Every structure is written in C-alpha cells, then in structure tokens.
Amino acid sequence: MIRSATLLPLLLAAQMLPSGAAVDFVKDVQPIFLNHCLQCHRDGNDKGDYLMHTRADTFGDTFVVAGDPDASILIELIELDLDDDDLMPPTKDDNPLSPEQIKTLRDWVQEGAKWPEGLVLKMPELVNFKRDIQPILDKLSPEEQEKVKLWIRSGAAWPAGNDAATLALVSRIHSHILSTTKVTDAPSMTAYTDTIRGNGGNNVEFEMLPLSGGEFTMGSPDTEAKRQAIEGPQRKVKLAPFWIGKHEVTWDEYESFMIDGGRRNKDGTKMFPDADETDINLISRPTKPYVEMTFGMGKEGFPAISMTQHAALTYCKMISAQTGHFYRLPTEAEWEYACRAGTSTTYSFGDNVSELHKYAWFLDNSNFAYQKVGKKLPNPWGIHDMHGNVAEWTLDSFSADGYPAGNSDNPWSQSRDLYPRTVRGGSWNEFPEGLRSASRIASSDKWKILDPQLPKSIWYHTNAQWLGFRVVRPLKVPSPEEMNAIWNTGIDHDTLE
C-alpha cells in the first residue's frame, strides 16, 4: 500500500496550465512530486511501494507509461475515490492533490512524460535549529535575540516579494517572456504597439518607442538657471538599448489593474483565490480606493495618478504577464536620457522658456488640472509629455547629496528605505523650472496625509494628484531573481513586515 506524508509548503503545487500549453516538468510536475510524494517515495525510504526520485525508477514496472496515462499506475492511484485506501497521497495526510494537479500529471504522461536527463529529485533539506540557527543567534546581542523571538511569536512574516510563492510566480512570467521574445539585438528594435486588457474586458493599446542607448551627460551644469545642487555632479552615463512609452500610462490602461472586482488582502493578494486561478489574477492588485481617484479631472485619455512606486511597479508586473514583454519603471538615468533626446539644453527643445507652452502642461496653462496625454509637441525622439502634465516615478532612491560616485553603467540607486524615492519631469502643478530635463524631486510620506487608513495604504498617494508614470522595456531580459527585485523595489517594508 502506498503512503505519502504531508510536507511543509516550501514549494508551490503546480497551477492549472493555460489551455493548449505543454506541461513543463521542472515548473509544473516537480513541485507536485516534491510537495506530495517524495517524502515516502525516494531512495532510502521504504514507506512506499514505488520510488519517484529518478526517471528510471519512476518509469519502471508500468508506474508511468509515457504517452498512455490509462496504463500508468501513477494516474490510476491519484484518480481513485477519496475514501479508497490506495489513493495517492492518502486522505489521512490531509494533503490531497487538487483536480488541477491531477490534470497536470495526466497531461504530462499523455504528452510523453518528459523528464530532464540526469535530474534527480531531492527533498529540501530541513533546517536544524541547533546546527543552523543557534550559531546565528549566538552572534546577536540579547536585545537583538529578543527582537527575533518577538518576530517569531508574532508570525514571522517575511517581507512581500521574497517568499517561494512570489518567486515561483515570477519564474513562470519569466518563462513566458522568454518564449515570446523575438527581438534580441538593437538594430532589430522598432516602435510597436502592445495590447492589454482594460476595464470591462476591452483591449487597450499603448505605444513603445525604441531608444538605441549610448552615452550621455546626466545632470545640470552649474551655469543652468534655477539649477539645484541635487542635480549633480554631472556624470557620463552609459545605457543599454530599451523601449520607452510614447505617453504616460493612462487611466484606460491602469484602471483595470486598480479595480479588478475581486476581494483583496491589504497587501493586494487575492483573498479567496480559486483553484484554477491564472497567474495574472494571482498578481497583487490595489485594494479598493477610498476616494474617487481622478479627483474630477477626467479619465479617458488622461494620465493615471496618485499611485505609489510599489503600485506602479506591480502594474508593470501585471502587464508583463499579459504581454510577454518585461516592463518596469525607468531608472533615473534612462528617464533623463529619454527626456533630453540627444540635447544638453535646459529643456529638450532648447533654453528658451517662452517655448515651454508648446511642449508641456504646467502651472501657467494647465487650468490647475492634468490634461489628456499627447496633446503637446513631442521631444526630438517623439516622446510626449516628458516635461510636465504629470510628474513620473523612476526606479531610483533619492539622495539629498546629489548623485553618488560609482558605476556609470545605467546606475540605479537602491535603498531599503521607502522614502525618499526619485520623481522626474515636473507636472501641471509646477513652475517652469520644475520641468527642466535635470529637475528632480524626492517622494515623501506627506503624500499620504489624506489617507484615513491605519496603517496607511501601500497603493495610493492621494495627496500627489500630479504624480504618474510611464513604462520602459529593456532589450535584455533580466533573470527571474532580478525581475523580482525590480518589481518589489517600492515595497513599504514598515507596513508589510
């Protein structure tokens, strides 16, 4: 008789595959075996009648017959009635397979039961307190040890974005991106239109423009009028090729992410996920806004506003999963490079501030509200509203000391602290000097003063009704770990820990 013990959920069970998708052993099957079977069915453990840690053992004695699930003992055993003593895994272990997992294994066998050559499944090594943890605690002061104990007693919640579930989800998105990526070199980059699902299920398009990258001078010279010290020192920066949004992200694009009709926990995870939930639905979404987020300024064709950096990055994660292209916020260097568009003047159109009204919405002409995107002249590279309309999030932390010394290759200033982060471009609520190509401001917790929640929302900056963002897509697709780190840059650790 076959028996399988319950494991701690260190690895996710496989999600239901999209219709027509081939089963991948490492992504879809291996987590099921590790989480439900391998405790008993492995080398050195005689609790089970079959071994499942190698391909040779698993395929022996008709346990798995490639291409024929009905002849495979594995499929027979996992499809038995719940009250059958031979059901695998047993119901007494309170860790049964879901219908989706059963279907995944049946499909895997039907498709030929592919198993990577030489792959041996091993149980995750359990942590031994005396061997693994005690030496770490011994290095801490008594006060620090007490903090660790208090953290454990309070649930030992790990910061969002670092857990196994999130990493597994990002890995699936990464695989999807690699499978759809066609452009791999700069000469092949062209402008394109991408499509996402908008509010109500309608398709919404947005345009991306290619930038070949190269070297430029970042920051403002000492001689520039209205210059601030935080805009320097000037430095030469090298950038790899990337695409950038022709326009700021609009409500047409953003609202379906902000309001998806589902009940969400405070961190944005789905409160009652279905067993067959898609990866897109599993991505965190903002909790319901507590005010009308356009503040009466308009919706269709207007820029989305008042989101936190975390919300903007999670939106990038969602559209990456939808489109198969990796999207994120621009680094501060990428933003200024795109804004300057090959110029070194105060603005991308020159130094004459009297020309600003042709290119930007700002305090003098905005009628104290944001305006529809793309109504002013673009910069020399065809990008609209880099000056004014709404200020735009970047990926970087902000230093009041100006730019740090160090790497000149697409520098990205990172910090664990939520504030301050860097915002660029100026807005409809700014004087002309705030719209200069080098101008930059720091985010502040004061942007949440109107938020009545305790703790305050991780999704909204309702006091920053002039704040939006645009997306970029680097030519080179980063690793899953790098993608996860980027998308979780804006997490409010103090709120989530």
C-alpha positions, -999 to +999 in steps of 0.1 A: +000+000+000+013+035-009+017+062+017+028+098+014+034+122+043+024+158+043+053+183+037+055+219+048+046+240+017+081+250+008+073+248-029+041+257-047+019+230-062+016+235-099-010+259-111-035+249-138-019+253-172-034+277-198-053+259-225-030+243-251+002+249-230+026+220-229+034+206-194+069+215-182+084+190-158+105+214-137+078+241-135+047+220-133+054+184-123+084+186-100+067+208-074+038+182-071+063+154-066+083+173-040+053+186-021+031+155-021+051+123-030+088+124-023+087+122+014+079+085+011+088+076-025+125+082-026+158+064-022+165+053+014+128+053+024+108+021+023+074+035+032+062+035-004+059+007-030+075+029-057+104+052-060+100+086-077+133+104-073+148+094-107+133+090-142+144+053-143+127+044-110+095+063-118+091+048-153+098+012-141+071-015-137+044+005-156+042+031-128+045+057-156+039+047-192+049+076-214+021+085-237-005+063-220-020+077-188-046+050-186-019+023-184+001+042-158-003+031-122+006+066-110-025+081-128-047+052-115-037+058-079-041+096-079-076+093-095-091+068-070-120+078-049-112+099-018-123+070+005-101+044-012-073+032+009-049+031-020-055+068-030-022+086-035-015+106-015-037+093+013-065+115+025-054+109+061-024+130+053-047+160+046-027+169+016-047+156-014-040+166-050-063+192-065-082+185-097-058+208-115-027+189-102-043+156-112-050+170-147-014+183-149+001+148-142-023+132-166-014+157-193+023+152-185+021+115-191-001+119-222+025+143-237+053+118-232+062+122-196+093+143-204+119+143-176+152+163-179+181+140-185+201+133-152+176+152-130+174+136-095+146+148-072+157+155-036+138+165-006+145+201+005+170+200+034+152+208+067+167+234+089+181+221+122+178+246+150+209+236+169+231+232+138+218+260+116+200+287+137+217+287+171+251+298+157+234+328+141+216+337+173+248+335+193+262+364+173+233+386+183+231+408+214+204+398+240+183+427+228+185+415+191+177+380+202+146+392+219+135+410+187+139+378+168+119+359+193+091+386+192+091+384+154+087+346+155+059+349+182+041+375+160+040+352+130+075+356+114+060+373+083+087+376+056+086+408+035+064+405+005+082+396-027+108+373-011+087+342-005+087+310-025+052+317-040+062+350-054+094+337-068+076+308-084+051+332-100+079+355-113+097+324-127+066+315-147+062+350-160+099+350-169+095+317-189+065+333-207+086+364-216+115+343-229+091+322-250+076+353-267+107+374-271+117+378-307+139+409-308+173+403-293+196+429-309+194+467-311+193+470-349+161+450-349+143+472-325+113+491-339+084+510-325+055+488-316+020+488-301+013+464-272-022+454-260-035+447-226-070+441-211-086+473-200-115+479-177-146+459-187-125+434-207-119+458-236-084+457-252-063+488-246-032+496-267-001+516-258+028+526-279+065+519-272+094+537-289+129+522-293+160+540-279+193+526-290+212+536-258+247+550-256+264+576-235+252+610-223+259+636-197+234+633-168+226+662-145+227+700-150+258+723-153+265+749-126+256+776-151+220+765-157+193+789-144+173+777-114+197+747-110+197+729-077+227+711-062+209+678-061+211+678-099+248+670-099+276+665-101+272+659-138+285+625-149+289+604-180+264+576-181+262+546-204+228+530-212+219+497-229+191+498-255+155+500-243+120+509-253+100+537-236+063+545-235+054+572-260+029+585-235+024+584-197+003+555-185-034+565-188-065+556-168-076+535-198-046+512-192-043+515-154-079+513-141-084+476-148-053+469-126-066+492-098-101+479-098-104+442-107-136+433-089-120+408-065-116+410-028-080+417-018-060+415+013-042+447+024-010+436+006-030+431-026-031+393-027-064+377-036-085+370-005-103+339-019-083+326-049-099+298-069-081+266-075-077+273-112-066+310-107-044+323-136-010+338-129-024+372-139-051+371-113-025+359-087-005+391-091-013+415-062-037+443-070-045+475-051-072+474-025-103+494-033-095+531-034-111+552-006-117+583-028-125+589-065-090+587-079-094+612-109-105+639-085-128+651-112-101+659-137-111+634-163-105+597-172-105+586-208-072+596-224-059+612-192-029+601-172-034+578-142-023+595-110-016+592-072-002+557-072+028+547-050+060+535-066+050+500-054+017+502-072+034+514-105+059+485-103+032+460-096+013+473-126+044+467-147+044+431-134+008+426-144+012+439-180+045+418-183+025+387-175-002+397-200+020+408-229+051+385-226+073+416-225+093+427-194+081+461-183+094+482-154+099+518-144+128+536-160+159+542-139+165+579-133+193+578-159+171+562-185+144+588-178+167+618-183+183+602-214+149+598-229+138+633-219+169+651-233+166+631-265+202+639-275+202+675-263+222+692-235+200+723-231+177+732-202+147+716-220+146+691-248+136+719-272+163+744-260+169+770-234+140+794-242+114+790-215+089+810-236+086+779-258+076+757-230+039+760-235+042+743-269+056+711-253+042+710-217+013+714-194+024+734-163+011+759-139+007+787-165-015+768-189-029+737-173-060+753-157-049+736-125-055+700-137-038+673-157-046+671-194-050+643-220-017+627-230-001+635-263-017+669-269+016+689-268+045+686-291+068+656-286+106+659-279+131+652-307+126+614-302+088+615-305+081+611-268+052+632-254+048+649-220+083+643-207+081+679-195+050+685-173+014+671-173+022+646-145+055+640-128+068+605-133+081+578-110+116+564-116+132+532-101+157+551-080+161+561-044+168+598-038+199+612-022+199+648-010+236+648-016+231+645-053+244+617-075+266+591-058+300+582-073+305+548-088+292+527-116+283+548-148+266+518-165+229+526-162+233+535-125+204+525-102+204+540-067+188+514-044+177+516-008+156+496+015+140+528+028+107+536+013+113+574+014+127+592-004+124+579-040+130+599-071+103+616-093+111+634-126+096+657-152+075+682-132+037+684-136+007+706-143+012+720-108+048+732-113+065+764-123+087+761-155+120+755-135+104+723-122+101+709-157+137+712-167+153+680-181+176+677-150+150+687-124+142+660-097+122+658-065+120+634-036+089+614-026+075+620+009+052+603+033+033+636+034+018+625+000-004+602+021-018+627+046-054+623+032-053+585+037-076+576+066-063+541+070-041+528+097-016+517+087-018+538+055-023+522+022+007+508+003-011+516-030-021+553-030-006+588-026-039+607-026-021+640-019+000+636-050-027+643-076+001+654-101+020+621-099+020+594-126+045+572-145+055+557-179+070+523-185+102+511-202+112+477-216+149+469-217+162+449-247+179+424-224+156+403-203+169+400-168+169+368-147+138+359-126+156+370-094+165+404-109+129+408-122+116+400-087+139+425-071+129+453-095+092+447-092+095+448-054+117+479-051+088+501-039+076+478-011+067+496+021+086+473+045+074+491+076+038+483+067+043+448+054+067+434+079 
